Amino acid sequence: MSEPLETLAEIIDTKLPGHHRAVLMKPLEEAMLATSRRKQIMDLLHEALGQLRLDLKYIMFDLEATRRERDEYKQKLEK
Protein backbone atom coordinates (compact mmCIF):
# COMPACT_ATOMS: atom_id res chain seq x y z
CA MET A 1 0.00 0.00 0.00
CA SER A 2 1.05 3.54 -0.43
CA GLU A 3 2.71 5.37 2.40
CA PRO A 4 0.49 8.50 2.28
CA LEU A 5 -2.66 6.38 2.60
CA GLU A 6 -1.19 4.46 5.52
CA THR A 7 -0.26 7.75 7.18
CA LEU A 8 -3.77 9.05 6.62
CA ALA A 9 -5.23 5.86 8.09
CA GLU A 10 -3.04 6.23 11.16
CA ILE A 11 -4.09 9.86 11.62
CA ILE A 12 -7.76 9.00 11.22
CA ASP A 13 -7.44 6.08 13.63
CA THR A 14 -5.60 8.01 16.33
CA LYS A 15 -6.78 11.62 16.05
CA LEU A 16 -10.44 11.55 15.07
CA PRO A 17 -13.42 10.83 17.31
CA GLY A 18 -15.22 7.54 16.77
CA HIS A 19 -18.13 8.80 14.67
CA HIS A 20 -15.82 10.59 12.20
CA ARG A 21 -13.44 7.66 12.18
CA ALA A 22 -16.24 5.25 11.21
CA VAL A 23 -17.33 7.48 8.34
CA LEU A 24 -13.82 7.90 6.89
CA MET A 25 -12.22 4.50 7.44
CA LYS A 26 -14.41 2.52 5.01
CA PRO A 27 -13.71 4.75 1.97
CA LEU A 28 -10.07 4.92 2.97
CA GLU A 29 -9.81 1.12 3.20
CA GLU A 30 -11.45 0.86 -0.24
CA ALA A 31 -8.95 3.36 -1.64
CA MET A 32 -6.07 1.40 -0.11
CA LEU A 33 -7.41 -1.84 -1.58
CA ALA A 34 -7.83 -0.24 -5.01
CA THR A 35 -4.29 1.12 -4.81
CA SER A 36 -2.97 -2.30 -3.90
CA ARG A 37 -4.81 -3.90 -6.83
CA ARG A 38 -3.49 -1.27 -9.24
CA LYS A 39 0.05 -1.92 -8.03
CA GLN A 40 -0.38 -5.66 -8.55
CA ILE A 41 -1.75 -5.07 -12.04
CA MET A 42 1.10 -2.72 -12.89
CA ASP A 43 3.64 -5.27 -11.64
CA LEU A 44 2.05 -7.94 -13.84
CA LEU A 45 2.05 -5.59 -16.82
CA HIS A 46 5.73 -4.76 -16.31
CA GLU A 47 6.55 -8.45 -16.09
CA ALA A 48 4.54 -9.23 -19.22
CA LEU A 49 6.17 -6.36 -21.10
CA GLY A 50 9.62 -7.62 -20.13
CA GLN A 51 8.73 -11.10 -21.36
CA LEU A 52 7.36 -9.65 -24.59
CA ARG A 53 10.59 -7.74 -25.17
CA LEU A 54 12.62 -10.90 -24.60
CA ASP A 55 10.38 -12.90 -26.95
CA LEU A 56 10.74 -10.21 -29.59
CA LYS A 57 14.54 -10.38 -29.33
CA TYR A 58 14.41 -14.15 -29.88
CA ILE A 59 12.09 -13.71 -32.85
CA MET A 60 14.35 -11.08 -34.41
CA PHE A 61 17.38 -13.35 -33.92
CA ASP A 62 15.52 -16.24 -35.54
CA LEU A 63 14.40 -14.02 -38.43
CA GLU A 64 17.95 -12.88 -39.12
CA ALA A 65 19.21 -16.48 -39.00
CA THR A 66 16.47 -17.55 -41.41
CA ARG A 67 17.34 -14.71 -43.79
CA ARG A 68 21.03 -15.67 -43.70
CA GLU A 69 20.13 -19.30 -44.46
CA ARG A 70 17.87 -18.19 -47.30
CA ASP A 71 20.60 -16.04 -48.80
CA GLU A 72 23.12 -18.90 -48.54
CA TYR A 73 20.75 -21.30 -50.31
CA LYS A 74 20.06 -18.71 -53.02
CA GLN A 75 23.80 -18.32 -53.62
CA LYS A 76 24.24 -22.09 -53.83
CA LEU A 77 21.39 -22.36 -56.33
CA GLU A 78 22.84 -19.59 -58.50
CA LYS A 79 26.20 -21.38 -58.71
Backbone as a printed PyTorch tensor [residue, N CA C, xyz], in Angstrom:
tensor([[[  0.8340,  -1.1820,   0.0000],
         [  0.0000,   0.0000,   0.0000],
         [  0.8760,   1.2410,   0.0000]],

        [[  0.2390,   2.3260,  -0.3350],
         [  1.0490,   3.5390,  -0.4290],
         [  1.2360,   4.1660,   0.9450]],

        [[  2.3580,   4.7570,   1.1170],
         [  2.7070,   5.3660,   2.4040],
         [  1.7620,   6.5110,   2.7920]],

        [[  1.4070,   7.4140,   1.8730],
         [  0.4950,   8.4980,   2.2770],
         [ -0.8610,   7.9820,   2.7680]],

        [[ -1.3760,   6.9180,   2.1400],
         [ -2.6560,   6.3800,   2.5990],
         [ -2.5220,   5.7250,   3.9690]],

        [[ -1.4130,   5.0670,   4.1960],
         [ -1.1850,   4.4630,   5.5150],
         [ -1.0590,   5.5500,   6.5850]],

        [[ -0.3910,   6.6280,   6.2430],
         [ -0.2590,   7.7480,   7.1790],
         [ -1.6290,   8.3510,   7.4790]],

        [[ -2.4230,   8.5120,   6.4330],
         [ -3.7750,   9.0470,   6.6180],
         [ -4.6080,   8.1170,   7.4940]],

        [[ -4.4910,   6.8180,   7.2740],
         [ -5.2310,   5.8560,   8.0880],
         [ -4.8180,   5.9580,   9.5580]],

        [[ -3.5360,   6.1090,   9.7890],
         [ -3.0420,   6.2320,  11.1610],
         [ -3.5800,   7.5020,  11.8220]],

        [[ -3.5770,   8.5910,  11.0760],
         [ -4.0890,   9.8560,  11.6210],
         [ -5.5740,   9.7350,  11.9370]],

        [[ -6.3270,   9.1570,  10.9890],
         [ -7.7640,   8.9960,  11.2190],
         [ -8.0070,   8.1150,  12.4370]],

        [[ -7.2390,   7.0500,  12.5470],
         [ -7.4400,   6.0830,  13.6270],
         [ -7.0650,   6.6580,  14.9930]],

        [[ -6.0740,   7.5200,  15.0280],
         [ -5.5970,   8.0050,  16.3300],
         [ -6.1230,   9.3890,  16.7020]],

        [[ -6.4480,  10.2210,  15.7410],
         [ -6.7760,  11.6170,  16.0550],
         [ -8.2620,  11.9590,  16.0030]],

        [[ -9.0380,  11.1750,  15.2380],
         [-10.4450,  11.5520,  15.0680],
         [-11.3450,  10.8320,  16.0730]],

        [[-12.4360,  11.4970,  16.4470],
         [-13.4200,  10.8310,  17.3060],
         [-14.0800,   9.6570,  16.5640]],

        [[-14.6650,   8.7640,  17.3260],
         [-15.2240,   7.5350,  16.7740],
         [-16.2060,   7.7150,  15.6360]],

        [[-17.1270,   8.6480,  15.7170],
         [-18.1350,   8.8000,  14.6710],
         [-17.5040,   9.2810,  13.3580]],

        [[-16.5140,  10.1470,  13.4150],
         [-15.8190,  10.5920,  12.1990],
         [-14.9340,   9.4750,  11.6470]],

        [[-14.3260,   8.7580,  12.5650],
         [-13.4450,   7.6570,  12.1780],
         [-14.2350,   6.6160,  11.3720]],

        [[-15.4170,   6.2650,  11.8770],
         [-16.2360,   5.2530,  11.2090],
         [-16.6310,   5.6900,   9.7950]],

        [[-16.9170,   6.9610,   9.6480],
         [-17.3270,   7.4820,   8.3380],
         [-16.1590,   7.4480,   7.3400]],

        [[-14.9650,   7.7720,   7.8020],
         [-13.8200,   7.9040,   6.8890],
         [-13.0500,   6.6090,   6.6430]],

        [[-13.0620,   5.6840,   7.5830],
         [-12.2200,   4.4990,   7.4360],
         [-12.6630,   3.5890,   6.2900]],

        [[-13.9610,   3.4070,   6.0860],
         [-14.4120,   2.5170,   5.0130],
         [-13.9570,   3.0150,   3.6380]],

        [[-14.2110,   4.2830,   3.2770],
         [-13.7140,   4.7470,   1.9740],
         [-12.1860,   4.7020,   1.8720]],

        [[-11.5220,   4.9710,   2.9840],
         [-10.0670,   4.9230,   2.9710],
         [ -9.5740,   3.4910,   2.7360]],

        [[-10.1930,   2.5200,   3.4090],
         [ -9.8120,   1.1170,   3.1960],
         [-10.0610,   0.6990,   1.7510]],

        [[-11.1620,   1.1630,   1.1610],
         [-11.4530,   0.8640,  -0.2440],
         [-10.3940,   1.4860,  -1.1610]],

        [[ -9.9910,   2.7020,  -0.8440],
         [ -8.9500,   3.3610,  -1.6390],
         [ -7.6230,   2.6140,  -1.5100]],

        [[ -7.3120,   2.1450,  -0.3150],
         [ -6.0700,   1.4040,  -0.1080],
         [ -6.1050,   0.0750,  -0.8640]],

        [[ -7.2610,  -0.5840,  -0.8540],
         [ -7.4090,  -1.8400,  -1.5830],
         [ -7.2840,  -1.6080,  -3.0870]],

        [[ -7.9130,  -0.5600,  -3.5790],
         [ -7.8250,  -0.2400,  -5.0090],
         [ -6.3860,   0.0810,  -5.4040]],

        [[ -5.6870,   0.7910,  -4.5490],
         [ -4.2860,   1.1240,  -4.8140],
         [ -3.4340,  -0.1380,  -4.8540]],

        [[ -3.7040,  -1.0290,  -3.9360],
         [ -2.9700,  -2.2960,  -3.9000],
         [ -3.2240,  -3.1090,  -5.1660]],

        [[ -4.4750,  -3.1690,  -5.5880],
         [ -4.8130,  -3.8950,  -6.8330],
         [ -4.1200,  -3.2650,  -8.0360]],

        [[ -4.1430,  -1.9440,  -8.1190],
         [ -3.4860,  -1.2650,  -9.2350],
         [ -1.9980,  -1.5710,  -9.2660]],

        [[ -1.3730,  -1.6070,  -8.0990],
         [  0.0470,  -1.9180,  -8.0290],
         [  0.3070,  -3.3420,  -8.5100]],

        [[ -0.5360,  -4.2810,  -8.0930],
         [ -0.3840,  -5.6640,  -8.5500],
         [ -0.5430,  -5.7620, -10.0640]],

        [[ -1.5210,  -5.0640, -10.5850],
         [ -1.7510,  -5.0690, -12.0380],
         [ -0.5670,  -4.4630, -12.7660]],

        [[ -0.0530,  -3.3560, -12.2590],
         [  1.0990,  -2.7160, -12.8900],
         [  2.3230,  -3.6270, -12.8500]],

        [[  2.5270,  -4.3310, -11.7350],
         [  3.6430,  -5.2720, -11.6360],
         [  3.5050,  -6.3820, -12.6780]],

        [[  2.2820,  -6.9030, -12.8340],
         [  2.0470,  -7.9420, -13.8430],
         [  2.2820,  -7.4080, -15.2550]],

        [[  1.8410,  -6.1840, -15.4990],
         [  2.0510,  -5.5850, -16.8160],
         [  3.5370,  -5.3890, -17.1130]],

        [[  4.2900,  -4.9330, -16.1250],
         [  5.7310,  -4.7560, -16.3100],
         [  6.4070,  -6.0930, -16.5950]],

        [[  5.9880,  -7.1250, -15.8780],
         [  6.5530,  -8.4490, -16.0950],
         [  6.2080,  -8.9710, -17.4920]],

        [[  4.9570,  -8.7880, -17.9000],
         [  4.5360,  -9.2320, -19.2200],
         [  5.2660,  -8.4570, -20.3150]],

        [[  5.4540,  -7.1710, -20.1250],
         [  6.1680,  -6.3570, -21.0990],
         [  7.6200,  -6.8050, -21.2160]],

        [[  8.2450,  -7.1090, -20.1020],
         [  9.6170,  -7.6200, -20.1290],
         [  9.7060,  -8.9330, -20.8820]],

        [[  8.7490,  -9.8230, -20.6510],
         [  8.7320, -11.1040, -21.3600],
         [  8.4970, -10.8840, -22.8460]],

        [[  7.6200,  -9.9530, -23.1860],
         [  7.3560,  -9.6480, -24.5880],
         [  8.6100,  -9.1220, -25.2810]],

        [[  9.3430,  -8.2620, -24.6010],
         [ 10.5920,  -7.7360, -25.1680],
         [ 11.5950,  -8.8600, -25.4090]],

        [[ 11.7090,  -9.7680, -24.4480],
         [ 12.6180, -10.8990, -24.6010],
         [ 12.1860, -11.7900, -25.7620]],

        [[ 10.8970, -12.0860, -25.8400],
         [ 10.3850, -12.8990, -26.9460],
         [ 10.6590, -12.2390, -28.2920]],

        [[ 10.4930, -10.9370, -28.3450],
         [ 10.7420, -10.2060, -29.5870],
         [ 12.2110, -10.3020, -29.9940]],

        [[ 13.1170, -10.2380, -29.0210],
         [ 14.5430, -10.3840, -29.3310],
         [ 14.8310, -11.7510, -29.9140]],

        [[ 14.2310, -12.7980, -29.3420],
         [ 14.4120, -14.1490, -29.8830],
         [ 13.8500, -14.2640, -31.2960]],

        [[ 12.7040, -13.6670, -31.5160],
         [ 12.0890, -13.7110, -32.8450],
         [ 12.9590, -12.9880, -33.8640]],

        [[ 13.4890, -11.8260, -33.4880],
         [ 14.3550, -11.0790, -34.4110],
         [ 15.6320, -11.8690, -34.7110]],

        [[ 16.1960, -12.5230, -33.7010],
         [ 17.3780, -13.3550, -33.9180],
         [ 17.0520, -14.4860, -34.8880]],

        [[ 15.9190, -15.1390, -34.6700],
         [ 15.5160, -16.2360, -35.5430],
         [ 15.2580, -15.7470, -36.9640]],

        [[ 14.6520, -14.5890, -37.1080],
         [ 14.3960, -14.0220, -38.4290],
         [ 15.7040, -13.7500, -39.1690]],

        [[ 16.6580, -13.1600, -38.4820],
         [ 17.9520, -12.8830, -39.1180],
         [ 18.6580, -14.1790, -39.5180]],

        [[ 18.5920, -15.1910, -38.6620],
         [ 19.2050, -16.4800, -39.0000],
         [ 18.5210, -17.0970, -40.2110]],

        [[ 17.2180, -17.0110, -40.2650],
         [ 16.4660, -17.5460, -41.4080],
         [ 16.8220, -16.7990, -42.6880]],

        [[ 16.9600, -15.4950, -42.6090],
         [ 17.3440, -14.7060, -43.7890],
         [ 18.7490, -15.0840, -44.2700]],

        [[ 19.6810, -15.2630, -43.3130],
         [ 21.0290, -15.6730, -43.7020],
         [ 20.9990, -17.0360, -44.3960]],

        [[ 20.2390, -17.9670, -43.8450],
         [ 20.1330, -19.2980, -44.4560],
         [ 19.5350, -19.1960, -45.8640]],

        [[ 18.4980, -18.3700, -45.9950],
         [ 17.8730, -18.1860, -47.2960],
         [ 18.8780, -17.6470, -48.3080]],

        [[ 19.6190, -16.6350, -47.8900],
         [ 20.6040, -16.0450, -48.7990],
         [ 21.6930, -17.0460, -49.1720]],

        [[ 22.1180, -17.8820, -48.2310],
         [ 23.1240, -18.9030, -48.5360],
         [ 22.5870, -19.9010, -49.5370]],

        [[ 21.3480, -20.3520, -49.3730],
         [ 20.7480, -21.2990, -50.3070],
         [ 20.5700, -20.6810, -51.6830]],

        [[ 20.2160, -19.3940, -51.7250],
         [ 20.0560, -18.7140, -53.0190],
         [ 21.4110, -18.6590, -53.7430]],

        [[ 22.4580, -18.3650, -53.0170],
         [ 23.7990, -18.3190, -53.6250],
         [ 24.1960, -19.6840, -54.1530]],

        [[ 23.9080, -20.7320, -53.3920],
         [ 24.2350, -22.0910, -53.8270],
         [ 23.4610, -22.4740, -55.0860]],

        [[ 22.2090, -22.0550, -55.1670],
         [ 21.3940, -22.3580, -56.3290],
         [ 21.8720, -21.6010, -57.5670]],

        [[ 22.3660, -20.3910, -57.3780],
         [ 22.8380, -19.5890, -58.5020],
         [ 24.1420, -20.1240, -59.0590]],

        [[ 24.9160, -20.8570, -58.2600],
         [ 26.1960, -21.3820, -58.7100],
         [ 26.0410, -22.6270, -59.4960]]])
